[in-house]
Every structure is written in C-alpha cells, then in structure tokens.
Amino acid sequence: MMVFITGGARSGKSTFAEKMAKNLGEKIIYIATAEAKDAEMKKRIEIHKKRRPENWLTIEEPLYLSKVFKKISREVLYKEHDGVLVDCIAFYTSNWVLKDFSEEIDIQSKIRENFLRELDEMLKSAKFLNSKVIIVSNEVGLGIVPEYPLARFYRDLLGEANQRIAEASDEVYFMVSGIPIKIK
C-alpha cells in the first residue's frame, strides 16, 4: 500500500507522515532525500532527525530512490521493517534538476526524461514491498508562474512527479495548516 502526502511549505506534511509511520510499528525505514548544502539546511535536517525515533533506520539518498527500494526488497536486513517513509520528493526533484540544469530545451528534456524514468522505476519498486510506503512532497502549483526558467522547470517537473505518485498511491492527503484532508 502506498500513501502520498502533499501540501504547501510548513503545512505539517512531515509531522503527519511521521505520526502515520509510528502507527505502523517500530521498524521504520526513513529515506531522506535532502542534502545539507548550507547551514540553514543542516539545521532543518537536524530538527527532522531529532523528531525521529532512534530505532528508525535512516537511509540518505538524493537521486536514486529506485535503487534503495530494490535493495530494501532484496536484502534480509530489511525484511522485518514495518513501513517506509520517503521525505521528500520536492528535494529529490530539485536534486535532479540542479545536477545538470541548463536553459537549453534539449538538456531540460533529457533531465525530465531521465528523472521520470527513475521516478517510475521507484514507484514500480515500491509496489513490491510488503509494507506501507509513505511518500511526502510539496505542492508548488498553487502560486504564480515563476519568472525564471529554472523555477518554472522545477515547478513543472515536480508537478508531473506529484501527479504520477498520486495516481500510483492508494491514499492521498493534502495538508492545510496542519490538518490532513484525504483526497483519495
């Protein structure tokens, strides 16, 4: 079973996802996609780490979630897990965009193609797990159209990723001011 949780920045997505994961059991695999590239981001990551129970296994992977899911499904070490939490697809997407971004349309098309292939492989791999998978992402399509090509490309790619995840998910929640609204 797959659950997708989306919403705006600081809407309570991660907290809600963590509570949901805690209800699954004690052995949770937490897949973190953010990278601590500056002091502010390091602080955010530390806050998230402190909220997690010590018995949760954290795997940090900024680019290839499909490989992590395949490893979880194959290796004995992970067989007894109660659930998987991925936080978050917004960072995962930005990692892919920033890795090779160019304003050249051909390069953007290649980034999109490679990213969506990886995302689809991750979703396919997640379906093979015998436990609930919770995926968190930001909703960035509710604001104005960004002025710059990088921001527009990121917004569009994340929107496309969110649509694919929502379609593949059994349940979808939209967070508003800390309140989950079940939309699927």
PyMOL commands that place a pseudoatom at each C-alpha (Angstrom):
pseudoatom trace, name=CA, resn=MET, resi=1, chain=A, elem=C, hetatm=0, pos=[0.000, 0.000, 0.000]
pseudoatom trace, name=CA, resn=MET, resi=2, chain=A, elem=C, hetatm=0, pos=[1.252, 3.466, -0.845]
pseudoatom trace, name=CA, resn=VAL, resi=3, chain=A, elem=C, hetatm=0, pos=[0.218, 6.752, 0.802]
pseudoatom trace, name=CA, resn=PHE, resi=4, chain=A, elem=C, hetatm=0, pos=[1.069, 10.152, -0.690]
pseudoatom trace, name=CA, resn=ILE, resi=5, chain=A, elem=C, hetatm=0, pos=[1.088, 13.284, 1.477]
pseudoatom trace, name=CA, resn=THR, resi=6, chain=A, elem=C, hetatm=0, pos=[1.369, 16.669, -0.179]
pseudoatom trace, name=CA, resn=GLY, resi=7, chain=A, elem=C, hetatm=0, pos=[0.771, 20.297, 0.740]
pseudoatom trace, name=CA, resn=GLY, resi=8, chain=A, elem=C, hetatm=0, pos=[2.444, 23.665, 0.952]
pseudoatom trace, name=CA, resn=ALA, resi=9, chain=A, elem=C, hetatm=0, pos=[5.612, 24.558, 2.794]
pseudoatom trace, name=CA, resn=ARG, resi=10, chain=A, elem=C, hetatm=0, pos=[5.289, 24.234, 6.589]
pseudoatom trace, name=CA, resn=SER, resi=11, chain=A, elem=C, hetatm=0, pos=[1.814, 22.707, 6.249]
pseudoatom trace, name=CA, resn=GLY, resi=12, chain=A, elem=C, hetatm=0, pos=[2.611, 19.776, 8.567]
pseudoatom trace, name=CA, resn=LYS, resi=13, chain=A, elem=C, hetatm=0, pos=[3.342, 17.136, 5.921]
pseudoatom trace, name=CA, resn=SER, resi=14, chain=A, elem=C, hetatm=0, pos=[6.388, 15.584, 7.575]
pseudoatom trace, name=CA, resn=THR, resi=15, chain=A, elem=C, hetatm=0, pos=[4.871, 15.584, 11.058]
pseudoatom trace, name=CA, resn=PHE, resi=16, chain=A, elem=C, hetatm=0, pos=[1.704, 13.902, 9.776]
pseudoatom trace, name=CA, resn=ALA, resi=17, chain=A, elem=C, hetatm=0, pos=[3.767, 11.347, 7.807]
pseudoatom trace, name=CA, resn=GLU, resi=18, chain=A, elem=C, hetatm=0, pos=[5.927, 10.585, 10.853]
pseudoatom trace, name=CA, resn=LYS, resi=19, chain=A, elem=C, hetatm=0, pos=[2.828, 10.033, 13.045]
pseudoatom trace, name=CA, resn=MET, resi=20, chain=A, elem=C, hetatm=0, pos=[1.378, 7.730, 10.393]
pseudoatom trace, name=CA, resn=ALA, resi=21, chain=A, elem=C, hetatm=0, pos=[4.673, 5.803, 10.215]
pseudoatom trace, name=CA, resn=LYS, resi=22, chain=A, elem=C, hetatm=0, pos=[4.854, 5.456, 14.017]
pseudoatom trace, name=CA, resn=ASN, resi=23, chain=A, elem=C, hetatm=0, pos=[1.441, 3.782, 13.920]
pseudoatom trace, name=CA, resn=LEU, resi=24, chain=A, elem=C, hetatm=0, pos=[2.798, 1.124, 11.541]
pseudoatom trace, name=CA, resn=GLY, resi=25, chain=A, elem=C, hetatm=0, pos=[5.276, -0.244, 14.069]
pseudoatom trace, name=CA, resn=GLU, resi=26, chain=A, elem=C, hetatm=0, pos=[8.746, 0.289, 15.456]
pseudoatom trace, name=CA, resn=LYS, resi=27, chain=A, elem=C, hetatm=0, pos=[10.871, -0.729, 12.479]
pseudoatom trace, name=CA, resn=ILE, resi=28, chain=A, elem=C, hetatm=0, pos=[10.553, 2.126, 10.011]
pseudoatom trace, name=CA, resn=ILE, resi=29, chain=A, elem=C, hetatm=0, pos=[12.941, 2.834, 7.163]
pseudoatom trace, name=CA, resn=TYR, resi=30, chain=A, elem=C, hetatm=0, pos=[13.208, 6.588, 6.692]
pseudoatom trace, name=CA, resn=ILE, resi=31, chain=A, elem=C, hetatm=0, pos=[14.560, 7.594, 3.286]
pseudoatom trace, name=CA, resn=ALA, resi=32, chain=A, elem=C, hetatm=0, pos=[15.857, 11.169, 3.345]
pseudoatom trace, name=CA, resn=THR, resi=33, chain=A, elem=C, hetatm=0, pos=[16.448, 12.989, 0.056]
pseudoatom trace, name=CA, resn=ALA, resi=34, chain=A, elem=C, hetatm=0, pos=[17.627, 16.396, 1.304]
pseudoatom trace, name=CA, resn=GLU, resi=35, chain=A, elem=C, hetatm=0, pos=[21.279, 17.359, 1.223]
pseudoatom trace, name=CA, resn=ALA, resi=36, chain=A, elem=C, hetatm=0, pos=[22.837, 19.671, 3.811]
pseudoatom trace, name=CA, resn=LYS, resi=37, chain=A, elem=C, hetatm=0, pos=[24.473, 22.155, 1.454]
pseudoatom trace, name=CA, resn=ASP, resi=38, chain=A, elem=C, hetatm=0, pos=[24.280, 25.179, 3.787]
pseudoatom trace, name=CA, resn=ALA, resi=39, chain=A, elem=C, hetatm=0, pos=[23.901, 25.980, 7.493]
pseudoatom trace, name=CA, resn=GLU, resi=40, chain=A, elem=C, hetatm=0, pos=[20.150, 26.582, 7.319]
pseudoatom trace, name=CA, resn=MET, resi=41, chain=A, elem=C, hetatm=0, pos=[19.566, 23.234, 5.614]
pseudoatom trace, name=CA, resn=LYS, resi=42, chain=A, elem=C, hetatm=0, pos=[21.804, 21.464, 8.133]
pseudoatom trace, name=CA, resn=LYS, resi=43, chain=A, elem=C, hetatm=0, pos=[19.639, 22.914, 10.920]
pseudoatom trace, name=CA, resn=ARG, resi=44, chain=A, elem=C, hetatm=0, pos=[16.411, 21.734, 9.233]
pseudoatom trace, name=CA, resn=ILE, resi=45, chain=A, elem=C, hetatm=0, pos=[17.811, 18.234, 8.790]
pseudoatom trace, name=CA, resn=GLU, resi=46, chain=A, elem=C, hetatm=0, pos=[18.859, 18.111, 12.454]
pseudoatom trace, name=CA, resn=ILE, resi=47, chain=A, elem=C, hetatm=0, pos=[15.339, 19.084, 13.545]
pseudoatom trace, name=CA, resn=HIS, resi=48, chain=A, elem=C, hetatm=0, pos=[13.899, 16.259, 11.444]
pseudoatom trace, name=CA, resn=LYS, resi=49, chain=A, elem=C, hetatm=0, pos=[16.443, 13.778, 12.834]
pseudoatom trace, name=CA, resn=LYS, resi=50, chain=A, elem=C, hetatm=0, pos=[15.614, 14.705, 16.439]
pseudoatom trace, name=CA, resn=ARG, resi=51, chain=A, elem=C, hetatm=0, pos=[11.907, 14.054, 15.834]
pseudoatom trace, name=CA, resn=ARG, resi=52, chain=A, elem=C, hetatm=0, pos=[12.544, 10.514, 14.584]
pseudoatom trace, name=CA, resn=PRO, resi=53, chain=A, elem=C, hetatm=0, pos=[12.610, 7.588, 16.994]
pseudoatom trace, name=CA, resn=GLU, resi=54, chain=A, elem=C, hetatm=0, pos=[16.127, 6.199, 17.479]
pseudoatom trace, name=CA, resn=ASN, resi=55, chain=A, elem=C, hetatm=0, pos=[15.102, 2.746, 16.278]
pseudoatom trace, name=CA, resn=TRP, resi=56, chain=A, elem=C, hetatm=0, pos=[14.185, 4.041, 12.794]
pseudoatom trace, name=CA, resn=LEU, resi=57, chain=A, elem=C, hetatm=0, pos=[16.742, 3.242, 10.125]
pseudoatom trace, name=CA, resn=THR, resi=58, chain=A, elem=C, hetatm=0, pos=[17.668, 6.297, 8.060]
pseudoatom trace, name=CA, resn=ILE, resi=59, chain=A, elem=C, hetatm=0, pos=[18.921, 5.936, 4.504]
pseudoatom trace, name=CA, resn=GLU, resi=60, chain=A, elem=C, hetatm=0, pos=[20.104, 9.111, 2.807]
pseudoatom trace, name=CA, resn=GLU, resi=61, chain=A, elem=C, hetatm=0, pos=[19.671, 9.053, -0.981]
pseudoatom trace, name=CA, resn=PRO, resi=62, chain=A, elem=C, hetatm=0, pos=[19.342, 12.241, -3.022]
pseudoatom trace, name=CA, resn=LEU, resi=63, chain=A, elem=C, hetatm=0, pos=[18.974, 10.769, -6.542]
pseudoatom trace, name=CA, resn=TYR, resi=64, chain=A, elem=C, hetatm=0, pos=[18.260, 7.061, -6.934]
pseudoatom trace, name=CA, resn=LEU, resi=65, chain=A, elem=C, hetatm=0, pos=[15.297, 6.043, -4.807]
pseudoatom trace, name=CA, resn=SER, resi=66, chain=A, elem=C, hetatm=0, pos=[14.587, 3.093, -7.105]
pseudoatom trace, name=CA, resn=LYS, resi=67, chain=A, elem=C, hetatm=0, pos=[17.889, 1.504, -6.068]
pseudoatom trace, name=CA, resn=VAL, resi=68, chain=A, elem=C, hetatm=0, pos=[17.010, 1.948, -2.401]
pseudoatom trace, name=CA, resn=PHE, resi=69, chain=A, elem=C, hetatm=0, pos=[13.603, 0.301, -2.854]
pseudoatom trace, name=CA, resn=LYS, resi=70, chain=A, elem=C, hetatm=0, pos=[15.145, -2.593, -4.779]
pseudoatom trace, name=CA, resn=LYS, resi=71, chain=A, elem=C, hetatm=0, pos=[17.722, -3.051, -2.012]
pseudoatom trace, name=CA, resn=ILE, resi=72, chain=A, elem=C, hetatm=0, pos=[15.005, -2.993, 0.657]
pseudoatom trace, name=CA, resn=SER, resi=73, chain=A, elem=C, hetatm=0, pos=[13.012, -5.653, -1.199]
pseudoatom trace, name=CA, resn=ARG, resi=74, chain=A, elem=C, hetatm=0, pos=[16.025, -7.961, -1.721]
pseudoatom trace, name=CA, resn=GLU, resi=75, chain=A, elem=C, hetatm=0, pos=[18.183, -7.817, 1.377]
pseudoatom trace, name=CA, resn=VAL, resi=76, chain=A, elem=C, hetatm=0, pos=[17.423, -9.803, 4.528]
pseudoatom trace, name=CA, resn=LEU, resi=77, chain=A, elem=C, hetatm=0, pos=[18.454, -6.849, 6.717]
pseudoatom trace, name=CA, resn=TYR, resi=78, chain=A, elem=C, hetatm=0, pos=[15.290, -5.009, 5.679]
pseudoatom trace, name=CA, resn=LYS, resi=79, chain=A, elem=C, hetatm=0, pos=[12.798, -7.898, 5.654]
pseudoatom trace, name=CA, resn=GLU, resi=80, chain=A, elem=C, hetatm=0, pos=[11.372, -7.167, 9.091]
pseudoatom trace, name=CA, resn=HIS, resi=81, chain=A, elem=C, hetatm=0, pos=[10.558, -3.499, 8.530]
pseudoatom trace, name=CA, resn=ASP, resi=82, chain=A, elem=C, hetatm=0, pos=[7.036, -2.241, 9.305]
pseudoatom trace, name=CA, resn=GLY, resi=83, chain=A, elem=C, hetatm=0, pos=[6.986, 0.619, 6.816]
pseudoatom trace, name=CA, resn=VAL, resi=84, chain=A, elem=C, hetatm=0, pos=[8.949, 3.019, 4.652]
pseudoatom trace, name=CA, resn=LEU, resi=85, chain=A, elem=C, hetatm=0, pos=[8.781, 6.808, 4.746]
pseudoatom trace, name=CA, resn=VAL, resi=86, chain=A, elem=C, hetatm=0, pos=[10.255, 8.937, 1.937]
pseudoatom trace, name=CA, resn=ASP, resi=87, chain=A, elem=C, hetatm=0, pos=[10.769, 12.607, 2.783]
pseudoatom trace, name=CA, resn=CYS, resi=88, chain=A, elem=C, hetatm=0, pos=[10.660, 14.276, 0.357]
pseudoatom trace, name=CA, resn=ILE, resi=89, chain=A, elem=C, hetatm=0, pos=[10.033, 14.255, -3.382]
pseudoatom trace, name=CA, resn=ALA, resi=90, chain=A, elem=C, hetatm=0, pos=[10.463, 18.040, -3.638]
pseudoatom trace, name=CA, resn=PHE, resi=91, chain=A, elem=C, hetatm=0, pos=[14.142, 17.727, -2.653]
pseudoatom trace, name=CA, resn=TYR, resi=92, chain=A, elem=C, hetatm=0, pos=[14.526, 14.600, -4.774]
pseudoatom trace, name=CA, resn=THR, resi=93, chain=A, elem=C, hetatm=0, pos=[13.258, 16.562, -7.787]
pseudoatom trace, name=CA, resn=SER, resi=94, chain=A, elem=C, hetatm=0, pos=[15.431, 19.603, -7.079]
pseudoatom trace, name=CA, resn=ASN, resi=95, chain=A, elem=C, hetatm=0, pos=[18.487, 17.355, -6.751]
pseudoatom trace, name=CA, resn=TRP, resi=96, chain=A, elem=C, hetatm=0, pos=[17.836, 16.018, -10.247]
pseudoatom trace, name=CA, resn=VAL, resi=97, chain=A, elem=C, hetatm=0, pos=[17.153, 19.481, -11.692]
pseudoatom trace, name=CA, resn=LEU, resi=98, chain=A, elem=C, hetatm=0, pos=[20.184, 21.175, -10.139]
pseudoatom trace, name=CA, resn=LYS, resi=99, chain=A, elem=C, hetatm=0, pos=[22.548, 18.348, -11.054]
pseudoatom trace, name=CA, resn=ASP, resi=100, chain=A, elem=C, hetatm=0, pos=[22.533, 19.215, -14.784]
pseudoatom trace, name=CA, resn=PHE, resi=101, chain=A, elem=C, hetatm=0, pos=[20.213, 22.194, -15.322]
pseudoatom trace, name=CA, resn=SER, resi=102, chain=A, elem=C, hetatm=0, pos=[20.609, 24.329, -18.414]
pseudoatom trace, name=CA, resn=GLU, resi=103, chain=A, elem=C, hetatm=0, pos=[18.244, 26.721, -20.137]
pseudoatom trace, name=CA, resn=GLU, resi=104, chain=A, elem=C, hetatm=0, pos=[18.742, 24.663, -23.297]
pseudoatom trace, name=CA, resn=ILE, resi=105, chain=A, elem=C, hetatm=0, pos=[15.465, 22.892, -24.070]
pseudoatom trace, name=CA, resn=ASP, resi=106, chain=A, elem=C, hetatm=0, pos=[17.229, 19.694, -25.209]
pseudoatom trace, name=CA, resn=ILE, resi=107, chain=A, elem=C, hetatm=0, pos=[19.051, 19.381, -21.880]
pseudoatom trace, name=CA, resn=GLN, resi=108, chain=A, elem=C, hetatm=0, pos=[15.845, 20.073, -19.938]
pseudoatom trace, name=CA, resn=SER, resi=109, chain=A, elem=C, hetatm=0, pos=[14.084, 17.387, -21.974]
pseudoatom trace, name=CA, resn=LYS, resi=110, chain=A, elem=C, hetatm=0, pos=[16.850, 14.907, -21.133]
pseudoatom trace, name=CA, resn=ILE, resi=111, chain=A, elem=C, hetatm=0, pos=[16.688, 15.771, -17.412]
pseudoatom trace, name=CA, resn=ARG, resi=112, chain=A, elem=C, hetatm=0, pos=[12.900, 15.327, -17.486]
pseudoatom trace, name=CA, resn=GLU, resi=113, chain=A, elem=C, hetatm=0, pos=[13.142, 12.015, -19.324]
pseudoatom trace, name=CA, resn=ASN, resi=114, chain=A, elem=C, hetatm=0, pos=[15.826, 10.594, -17.000]
pseudoatom trace, name=CA, resn=PHE, resi=115, chain=A, elem=C, hetatm=0, pos=[14.116, 11.840, -13.847]
pseudoatom trace, name=CA, resn=LEU, resi=116, chain=A, elem=C, hetatm=0, pos=[10.688, 10.492, -14.782]
pseudoatom trace, name=CA, resn=ARG, resi=117, chain=A, elem=C, hetatm=0, pos=[12.201, 7.141, -15.770]
pseudoatom trace, name=CA, resn=GLU, resi=118, chain=A, elem=C, hetatm=0, pos=[13.865, 6.963, -12.333]
pseudoatom trace, name=CA, resn=LEU, resi=119, chain=A, elem=C, hetatm=0, pos=[10.637, 8.057, -10.590]
pseudoatom trace, name=CA, resn=ASP, resi=120, chain=A, elem=C, hetatm=0, pos=[8.568, 5.427, -12.431]
pseudoatom trace, name=CA, resn=GLU, resi=121, chain=A, elem=C, hetatm=0, pos=[11.127, 2.765, -11.530]
pseudoatom trace, name=CA, resn=MET, resi=122, chain=A, elem=C, hetatm=0, pos=[10.946, 3.864, -7.885]
pseudoatom trace, name=CA, resn=LEU, resi=123, chain=A, elem=C, hetatm=0, pos=[7.140, 3.627, -7.904]
pseudoatom trace, name=CA, resn=LYS, resi=124, chain=A, elem=C, hetatm=0, pos=[7.275, 0.186, -9.507]
pseudoatom trace, name=CA, resn=SER, resi=125, chain=A, elem=C, hetatm=0, pos=[9.847, -0.993, -6.941]
pseudoatom trace, name=CA, resn=ALA, resi=126, chain=A, elem=C, hetatm=0, pos=[7.788, 0.420, -4.050]
pseudoatom trace, name=CA, resn=LYS, resi=127, chain=A, elem=C, hetatm=0, pos=[4.805, -1.709, -5.094]
pseudoatom trace, name=CA, resn=PHE, resi=128, chain=A, elem=C, hetatm=0, pos=[6.852, -4.885, -4.463]
pseudoatom trace, name=CA, resn=LEU, resi=129, chain=A, elem=C, hetatm=0, pos=[7.351, -4.132, -0.776]
pseudoatom trace, name=CA, resn=ASN, resi=130, chain=A, elem=C, hetatm=0, pos=[5.166, -5.973, 1.700]
pseudoatom trace, name=CA, resn=SER, resi=131, chain=A, elem=C, hetatm=0, pos=[4.724, -2.912, 3.881]
pseudoatom trace, name=CA, resn=LYS, resi=132, chain=A, elem=C, hetatm=0, pos=[3.132, 0.503, 3.654]
pseudoatom trace, name=CA, resn=VAL, resi=133, chain=A, elem=C, hetatm=0, pos=[5.132, 3.175, 1.843]
pseudoatom trace, name=CA, resn=ILE, resi=134, chain=A, elem=C, hetatm=0, pos=[4.508, 6.809, 2.788]
pseudoatom trace, name=CA, resn=ILE, resi=135, chain=A, elem=C, hetatm=0, pos=[5.766, 9.472, 0.383]
pseudoatom trace, name=CA, resn=VAL, resi=136, chain=A, elem=C, hetatm=0, pos=[5.916, 13.201, 1.185]
pseudoatom trace, name=CA, resn=SER, resi=137, chain=A, elem=C, hetatm=0, pos=[6.124, 16.042, -1.346]
pseudoatom trace, name=CA, resn=ASN, resi=138, chain=A, elem=C, hetatm=0, pos=[5.451, 19.753, -1.628]
pseudoatom trace, name=CA, resn=GLU, resi=139, chain=A, elem=C, hetatm=0, pos=[2.640, 21.150, -3.726]
pseudoatom trace, name=CA, resn=VAL, resi=140, chain=A, elem=C, hetatm=0, pos=[4.127, 24.024, -5.694]
pseudoatom trace, name=CA, resn=GLY, resi=141, chain=A, elem=C, hetatm=0, pos=[1.442, 24.550, -8.325]
pseudoatom trace, name=CA, resn=LEU, resi=142, chain=A, elem=C, hetatm=0, pos=[-0.844, 26.822, -6.325]
pseudoatom trace, name=CA, resn=GLY, resi=143, chain=A, elem=C, hetatm=0, pos=[1.187, 30.019, -6.697]
pseudoatom trace, name=CA, resn=ILE, resi=144, chain=A, elem=C, hetatm=0, pos=[2.093, 32.349, -9.502]
pseudoatom trace, name=CA, resn=VAL, resi=145, chain=A, elem=C, hetatm=0, pos=[4.052, 31.286, -12.570]
pseudoatom trace, name=CA, resn=PRO, resi=146, chain=A, elem=C, hetatm=0, pos=[7.737, 31.708, -11.681]
pseudoatom trace, name=CA, resn=GLU, resi=147, chain=A, elem=C, hetatm=0, pos=[9.687, 34.389, -13.519]
pseudoatom trace, name=CA, resn=TYR, resi=148, chain=A, elem=C, hetatm=0, pos=[12.821, 32.352, -14.232]
pseudoatom trace, name=CA, resn=PRO, resi=149, chain=A, elem=C, hetatm=0, pos=[13.311, 29.244, -16.414]
pseudoatom trace, name=CA, resn=LEU, resi=150, chain=A, elem=C, hetatm=0, pos=[14.919, 27.201, -13.615]
pseudoatom trace, name=CA, resn=ALA, resi=151, chain=A, elem=C, hetatm=0, pos=[11.977, 27.785, -11.267]
pseudoatom trace, name=CA, resn=ARG, resi=152, chain=A, elem=C, hetatm=0, pos=[9.405, 27.076, -13.990]
pseudoatom trace, name=CA, resn=PHE, resi=153, chain=A, elem=C, hetatm=0, pos=[11.172, 23.865, -14.998]
pseudoatom trace, name=CA, resn=TYR, resi=154, chain=A, elem=C, hetatm=0, pos=[11.372, 22.725, -11.363]
pseudoatom trace, name=CA, resn=ARG, resi=155, chain=A, elem=C, hetatm=0, pos=[7.711, 23.583, -10.665]
pseudoatom trace, name=CA, resn=ASP, resi=156, chain=A, elem=C, hetatm=0, pos=[6.535, 21.754, -13.794]
pseudoatom trace, name=CA, resn=LEU, resi=157, chain=A, elem=C, hetatm=0, pos=[8.679, 18.669, -13.154]
pseudoatom trace, name=CA, resn=LEU, resi=158, chain=A, elem=C, hetatm=0, pos=[7.637, 18.405, -9.509]
pseudoatom trace, name=CA, resn=GLY, resi=159, chain=A, elem=C, hetatm=0, pos=[4.003, 18.830, -10.521]
pseudoatom trace, name=CA, resn=GLU, resi=160, chain=A, elem=C, hetatm=0, pos=[4.356, 15.988, -13.008]
pseudoatom trace, name=CA, resn=ALA, resi=161, chain=A, elem=C, hetatm=0, pos=[6.085, 13.808, -10.392]
pseudoatom trace, name=CA, resn=ASN, resi=162, chain=A, elem=C, hetatm=0, pos=[3.351, 14.526, -7.842]
pseudoatom trace, name=CA, resn=GLN, resi=163, chain=A, elem=C, hetatm=0, pos=[0.666, 13.544, -10.356]
pseudoatom trace, name=CA, resn=ARG, resi=164, chain=A, elem=C, hetatm=0, pos=[2.370, 10.220, -11.064]
pseudoatom trace, name=CA, resn=ILE, resi=165, chain=A, elem=C, hetatm=0, pos=[2.816, 9.469, -7.366]
pseudoatom trace, name=CA, resn=ALA, resi=166, chain=A, elem=C, hetatm=0, pos=[-0.806, 10.396, -6.587]
pseudoatom trace, name=CA, resn=GLU, resi=167, chain=A, elem=C, hetatm=0, pos=[-2.048, 8.152, -9.389]
pseudoatom trace, name=CA, resn=ALA, resi=168, chain=A, elem=C, hetatm=0, pos=[0.051, 5.217, -8.127]
pseudoatom trace, name=CA, resn=SER, resi=169, chain=A, elem=C, hetatm=0, pos=[-0.971, 5.749, -4.484]
pseudoatom trace, name=CA, resn=ASP, resi=170, chain=A, elem=C, hetatm=0, pos=[-3.821, 4.063, -2.656]
pseudoatom trace, name=CA, resn=GLU, resi=171, chain=A, elem=C, hetatm=0, pos=[-4.397, 7.082, -0.422]
pseudoatom trace, name=CA, resn=VAL, resi=172, chain=A, elem=C, hetatm=0, pos=[-3.572, 10.771, -0.941]
pseudoatom trace, name=CA, resn=TYR, resi=173, chain=A, elem=C, hetatm=0, pos=[-3.675, 13.507, 1.698]
pseudoatom trace, name=CA, resn=PHE, resi=174, chain=A, elem=C, hetatm=0, pos=[-3.436, 17.260, 1.202]
pseudoatom trace, name=CA, resn=MET, resi=175, chain=A, elem=C, hetatm=0, pos=[-2.171, 19.167, 4.245]
pseudoatom trace, name=CA, resn=VAL, resi=176, chain=A, elem=C, hetatm=0, pos=[-3.536, 22.618, 5.128]
pseudoatom trace, name=CA, resn=SER, resi=177, chain=A, elem=C, hetatm=0, pos=[-2.310, 24.340, 8.296]
pseudoatom trace, name=CA, resn=GLY, resi=178, chain=A, elem=C, hetatm=0, pos=[-1.502, 21.035, 9.956]
pseudoatom trace, name=CA, resn=ILE, resi=179, chain=A, elem=C, hetatm=0, pos=[-4.855, 19.470, 9.032]
pseudoatom trace, name=CA, resn=PRO, resi=180, chain=A, elem=C, hetatm=0, pos=[-4.845, 16.439, 6.723]
pseudoatom trace, name=CA, resn=ILE, resi=181, chain=A, elem=C, hetatm=0, pos=[-7.561, 16.320, 4.084]
pseudoatom trace, name=CA, resn=LYS, resi=182, chain=A, elem=C, hetatm=0, pos=[-7.965, 12.910, 2.471]
pseudoatom trace, name=CA, resn=ILE, resi=183, chain=A, elem=C, hetatm=0, pos=[-8.470, 13.404, -1.261]
pseudoatom trace, name=CA, resn=LYS, resi=184, chain=A, elem=C, hetatm=0, pos=[-8.116, 9.813, -2.442]
for i in range(1, 184): cmd.bond("trace and resi %d" % i, "trace and resi %d" % (i + 1))
show_as sticks, trace
zoom trace
